[in-house]
Amino acid sequence: MAAQASFLVAIMYFLGAVYLTSYYHYFRLDAFSLGFGFAELSIQSLNVLKVPVVIVLTVAVLAARHLTTREAPAQGSLARVLERWARTVVRAHLAFIFAGLTLLLLWSRIQPYGWTAPLLLGTGLLLGQTPWAGGGAIRSTLWSKAVPVFTGGLLMMWAFSLATSQMGEQEAQQSADQLMRRTAVAVLSTDRLSLVGPGLKAEDLGAKAHYRYRYTGLRRLIERNGRYYLLPLGWDPRTGPTYVIEDGNDVRVELLPGTQ
C-alpha cells in the first residue's frame, strides 16, 4: 500500500512539474527558479483533472482491474454485451499499436495532438498483456511480460506529459487573454525605474513624496519570496516583457483589484 501511495505521489509531482514548466515558460519564466516545493508541485497536478479526464481515468481503472483477473462469465444481458465489447477491444491491441506507429510517422502533421501516438502505443502494449488478449497462456518472463508492461508504462507517461504540457500552455494563453481581470499592481519607487511597455503608465508625484515615481497598468502573474512577477496590460507573448520587482525600502508594491 505504501509503495502504491509513493508511486501515485511521484506521478502527481511529475505531472505538476510538467504543467507548471509549460505554464510559466509561456511567460518566459523557469518554474523551478520560482522555488516551488514538492507539495506545491504535486498539488498543481490537480489542474489536469478536468471532467473528461476524470471519466476516462475512472473507466480505465475499472477496466484494468477487470482485465487483469480471470473472473467468472458476467451475468445479465448488459454485462455480457459490455464484456464482449471489452474482449473485442483487447483482441484488437495490435491495431492500437499499428495506429500509434502510423501517427508517430505523421508526428509533425498531428500537432498539437502528438500525445495520441504514444497513448495508442502504450494502450496497445498494455492490452496485449491481459488474459483476454489471446495467443495462449501468458508466461511471466522478462521479455514476454515485464518489458512490454514497462515500455507501455513509459509510453503512457510520455503521452500524459505531452498532454499536460499542452494543457499548461493553453491555460497560460487564457490567463494572458484575461490579463485585465488579474490582480492589479501599482509600483512606487524612490528612484525612476526602467519600466516601459504597452498599457503601462508612469507618474512623477513630486520631489516631496518619499516614493516619487508611481507605475500602474501592471498585473500580477505570481509573487514568490518577496519578488513580484508582473505583466503590462498590453503584454504580447512574442515581444512583451515580464518584469521582476523585489519589494524593499526603495520600492513599495500595492495590490489592487483588477477589472471584473
Secondary structure per residue as TSV (DSSP state, phi and psi in degrees):
chain	resnum	aa	ss	phi	psi
A	1	M	-	360.0	-42.6
A	2	A	H	-64.0	-38.9
A	3	A	H	-64.8	-40.0
A	4	Q	H	-66.0	-40.4
A	5	A	H	-64.8	-40.6
A	6	S	H	-64.2	-40.1
A	7	F	H	-63.8	-41.8
A	8	L	H	-63.7	-43.5
A	9	V	H	-64.1	-38.8
A	10	A	H	-62.4	-40.9
A	11	I	H	-65.4	-41.2
A	12	M	H	-61.6	-42.7
A	13	Y	H	-62.7	-44.2
A	14	F	H	-62.2	-49.2
A	15	L	H	-66.8	-37.5
A	16	G	H	-63.1	-41.1
A	17	A	H	-65.3	-40.8
A	18	V	H	-64.6	-43.5
A	19	Y	H	-62.0	-50.8
A	20	L	H	-67.9	-36.1
A	21	T	H	-60.7	-45.4
A	22	S	H	-67.4	-41.5
A	23	Y	H	-62.2	-51.1
A	24	Y	H	-80.5	-20.3
A	25	H	H	-62.7	-30.9
A	26	Y	T	-61.5	-30.7
A	27	F	T	-99.7	16.1
A	28	R	T	65.0	36.0
A	29	L	-	-120.9	148.7
A	30	D	-	-93.9	117.7
A	31	A	G	-58.6	-35.0
A	32	F	G	-74.2	-25.0
A	33	S	G	-74.2	-13.9
A	34	L	G	-80.1	-8.6
A	35	G	T	80.2	31.8
A	36	F	-	-69.5	138.2
A	37	G	-	-88.8	175.5
A	38	F	H	-59.4	-45.4
A	39	A	H	-64.3	-40.8
A	40	E	H	-64.8	-43.3
A	41	L	H	-64.2	-39.2
A	42	S	H	-65.4	-42.2
A	43	I	H	-65.6	-34.6
A	44	Q	H	-62.8	-20.8
A	45	S	G	-64.2	-19.9
A	46	L	G	-67.1	-17.7
A	47	N	G	-63.3	-21.9
A	48	V	G	-76.2	-21.9
A	49	L	-	-81.4	79.1
A	50	K	-	-87.4	166.8
A	51	V	H	-56.3	-47.8
A	52	P	H	-61.5	-37.4
A	53	V	H	-65.7	-42.0
A	54	V	H	-62.0	-42.9
A	55	I	H	-62.8	-46.6
A	56	V	H	-63.3	-43.2
A	57	L	H	-64.5	-40.2
A	58	T	H	-62.7	-46.5
A	59	V	H	-63.1	-40.7
A	60	A	H	-64.1	-42.0
A	61	V	H	-65.5	-44.5
A	62	L	H	-64.4	-40.3
A	63	A	H	-66.8	-41.2
A	64	A	H	-63.2	-39.3
A	65	R	H	-64.7	-38.2
A	66	H	H	-76.0	-37.5
A	67	L	H	-72.6	-25.3
A	68	T	T	-91.0	5.9
A	69	T	S	-123.6	147.4
A	70	R	-	-98.2	85.0
A	71	E	-	-90.7	168.3
A	72	A	-	-66.5	155.2
A	73	P	-	-54.7	141.2
A	74	A	-	-65.9	144.9
A	75	Q	-	-101.5	144.3
A	76	G	S	98.0	147.5
A	77	S	H	-64.5	-45.3
A	78	L	H	-63.9	-43.2
A	79	A	H	-62.3	-40.1
A	80	R	H	-66.6	-38.3
A	81	V	H	-63.6	-45.5
A	82	L	H	-63.1	-38.4
A	83	E	H	-68.6	-40.3
A	84	R	H	-63.6	-40.1
A	85	W	H	-63.6	-43.2
A	86	A	H	-63.2	-42.3
A	87	R	H	-62.2	-39.0
A	88	T	H	-63.7	-42.5
A	89	V	H	-63.6	-44.4
A	90	V	H	-62.6	-44.4
A	91	R	H	-68.8	-13.4
A	92	A	T	-95.1	23.1
A	93	H	H	-62.3	-30.2
A	94	L	H	-66.8	-30.0
A	95	A	H	-67.6	-37.7
A	96	F	H	-61.4	-44.6
A	97	I	H	-64.0	-43.6
A	98	F	H	-62.3	-42.8
A	99	A	H	-63.9	-40.6
A	100	G	H	-63.8	-42.8
A	101	L	H	-64.0	-38.5
A	102	T	H	-63.4	-43.1
A	103	L	H	-67.5	-32.1
A	104	L	H	-62.1	-38.9
A	105	L	H	-68.5	-24.3
A	106	L	T	-102.8	28.2
A	107	W	G	-51.2	-48.6
A	108	S	G	-68.9	-20.2
A	109	R	G	-92.8	-12.9
A	110	I	S	-105.0	7.5
A	111	Q	T	-71.5	144.7
A	112	P	T	-90.2	27.8
A	113	Y	-	-108.8	33.9
A	114	G	T	-63.7	-21.8
A	115	W	T	-64.6	-16.8
A	116	T	H	-68.7	-28.7
A	117	A	H	-65.5	-56.5
A	118	P	H	-66.0	-27.0
A	119	L	H	-64.9	-45.2
A	120	L	H	-66.7	-41.3
A	121	L	H	-62.0	-47.9
A	122	G	H	-64.0	-40.7
A	123	T	H	-62.4	-43.8
A	124	G	H	-62.7	-43.0
A	125	L	H	-64.8	-42.4
A	126	L	H	-70.8	-38.8
A	127	L	H	-64.0	-32.7
A	128	G	T	-68.2	-11.6
A	129	Q	T	-98.7	3.4
A	130	T	S	-86.7	156.7
A	131	P	G	-59.8	-24.4
A	132	W	G	-83.3	-4.4
A	133	A	G	-71.0	-17.2
A	134	G	-	83.5	-171.1
A	135	G	S	84.7	20.5
A	136	G	S	86.1	-169.4
A	137	A	-	-68.7	143.1
A	138	I	-	-91.5	121.0
A	139	R	-	-89.8	132.7
A	140	S	-	-85.7	66.8
A	141	T	-	-108.4	169.7
A	142	L	I	-58.9	-49.1
A	143	W	I	-81.8	-26.1
A	144	S	I	-88.9	-17.5
A	145	K	I	-131.6	-59.3
A	146	A	I	-64.2	-47.5
A	147	V	H	-64.5	-47.6
A	148	P	H	-60.7	-40.3
A	149	V	H	-65.1	-44.7
A	150	F	H	-63.5	-43.9
A	151	T	H	-64.6	-42.6
A	152	G	H	-61.7	-40.2
A	153	G	H	-63.5	-41.3
A	154	L	H	-63.8	-40.7
A	155	L	H	-65.4	-38.2
A	156	M	H	-65.4	-40.9
A	157	M	H	-64.7	-37.3
A	158	W	H	-61.6	-44.9
A	159	A	H	-62.4	-44.8
A	160	F	H	-62.8	-39.6
A	161	S	H	-67.4	-39.9
A	162	L	H	-64.2	-44.4
A	163	A	H	-66.2	-40.1
A	164	T	H	-66.5	-40.6
A	165	S	H	-62.4	-42.0
A	166	Q	H	-63.5	-40.4
A	167	M	H	-64.6	-41.1
A	168	G	H	-61.8	-42.5
A	169	E	H	-66.8	-40.5
A	170	Q	H	-63.4	-41.1
A	171	E	H	-71.7	-29.4
A	172	A	H	-65.8	-40.8
A	173	Q	H	-63.0	-40.8
A	174	Q	H	-63.7	-40.0
A	175	S	H	-62.9	-41.0
A	176	A	H	-66.6	-37.8
A	177	D	H	-67.5	-28.3
A	178	Q	T	-108.6	33.8
A	179	L	G	-58.9	-33.2
A	180	M	G	-58.5	-30.1
A	181	R	G	-83.2	-12.5
A	182	R	S	-73.6	166.4
A	183	T	-	-58.0	125.8
A	184	A	E	-77.7	150.2
A	185	V	E	-131.7	134.2
A	186	A	E	-115.3	126.6
A	187	V	E	-105.9	122.0
A	188	L	E	-111.6	135.3
A	189	S	E	-141.2	147.1
A	190	T	S	-73.5	-26.1
A	191	D	S	-120.4	157.3
A	192	R	-	-66.3	135.3
A	193	L	-	-107.4	150.4
A	194	S	-	-86.4	65.0
A	195	L	-	-108.8	111.6
A	196	V	-	-136.7	146.1
A	197	G	-	170.3	162.4
A	198	P	T	-65.3	128.0
A	199	G	T	88.4	-6.0
A	200	L	-	-91.5	136.0
A	201	K	E	-121.1	130.0
A	202	A	E	-111.4	135.4
A	203	E	E	-127.3	141.5
A	204	D	E	-103.1	111.7
A	205	L	-	-85.1	0.1
A	206	G	-	103.6	157.9
A	207	A	T	-67.7	-21.8
A	208	K	T	-77.7	-18.8
A	209	A	S	-79.9	135.9
A	210	H	S	-62.3	-48.8
A	211	Y	S	-96.1	95.2
A	212	R	-	-74.7	-34.4
A	213	Y	E	-109.7	133.8
A	214	R	E	-125.9	129.7
A	215	Y	E	-119.3	125.9
A	216	T	E	-127.1	179.7
A	217	G	E	84.6	25.5
A	218	L	E	-116.6	154.0
A	219	R	E	-130.2	143.0
A	220	R	E	-82.0	128.9
A	221	L	E	-88.2	-50.4
A	222	I	E	-163.6	158.6
A	223	E	E	-127.9	126.6
A	224	R	E	-138.5	122.0
A	225	N	T	53.7	45.2
A	226	G	T	80.4	1.9
A	227	R	E	-107.7	131.6
A	228	Y	E	-107.2	126.1
A	229	Y	E	-101.1	113.8
A	230	L	E	-120.6	151.9
A	231	L	E	-126.3	138.5
A	232	P	E	-72.6	155.5
A	233	L	T	-60.2	-32.1
A	234	G	T	-94.0	31.8
A	235	W	-	-61.2	134.1
A	236	D	-	-114.2	127.0
A	237	P	T	-63.1	-18.3
A	238	R	T	-87.8	-38.5
A	239	T	T	-129.8	-9.5
A	240	G	-	-69.5	141.7
A	241	P	-	-84.5	154.5
A	242	T	-	-112.7	117.2
A	243	Y	E	-88.6	143.8
A	244	V	E	-119.1	111.7
A	245	I	E	-115.7	128.3
A	246	E	E	-103.5	122.8
A	247	D	-	-68.0	134.9
A	248	G	S	-164.8	-164.2
A	249	N	S	-67.1	-31.4
A	250	D	S	-95.0	-9.2
A	251	V	E	-134.3	133.8
A	252	R	E	-123.9	136.7
A	253	V	E	-112.5	126.8
A	254	E	E	-113.1	133.7
A	255	L	E	-103.0	131.7
A	256	L	E	-131.4	157.0
A	257	P	-	-67.4	140.1
A	258	G	-	-79.0	173.7
A	259	T	-	-72.7	125.1
A	260	Q	-	-95.2	360.0
